[in-house]
Amino acid sequence: MSQTPVLAGKRVAILVEEEFEDRELAGPLEALRAAGATVVIVGPTAGTTFTGKRGHAVVTSDLAAGAARAKAFDALVIPGGHAPDKMRMRHAMVDLARDMMEAGKPVAAICHGPSLLISANALRGRTLTCWPSIAIDVKNAGGRYVDKPVAVDGNLITSRKPDDVPVFVEAIVRALS
């Protein structure tokens, strides 16, 4: 008898913009789908193709951020690279991240991903990790920076870099299980 996948029935949004870090989007996408989750790629527009900054990963957005609502998802993943700097200029992406944080749903951000959460004013009093160059921005936004592969503070899951993707994904799956 086959087992039901651990994340069957769960819906996860992964944000995308140009120049995302390839492994930080592709790793969670593949692992969450393998665990049975329905993964929706949310971009500035639907049906747009995006290429990772290293050219290894290519994804097409399923849904425009303006049409995405927190109530439709169980979790949100924010990959790093240069994409979060573009995402934070898109009000719909900032709003979705803030709404997910306020709803207490798992929000997972890796590398430069927490910069979107800075724009969402969602880090005050939270403990998190990130790419070292934005640690000062996290502190200035009221967050407590720690340098470790994964940090979990309530519904907030963060990691530093592509090498942390395996433990990052494990923490997301645990939060959704």
Secondary structure, DSSP 4 states (H G I P E B T S, - for coil): -PPPPTTTT-EEEEE--TTB-HHHHHHHHHHHHHTT-EEEEEESSTT-EEE-TTSS-EEE-SEEGGG--GGG-SEEEE--BTHHHHHTT-HHHHHHHHHHHHTT--EEEETTTHHHHHHTT--TT-EE---GGGHHHHHHTT-EE--SSEEEETTEEEE-SGGGHHHHHHHHHHHH-
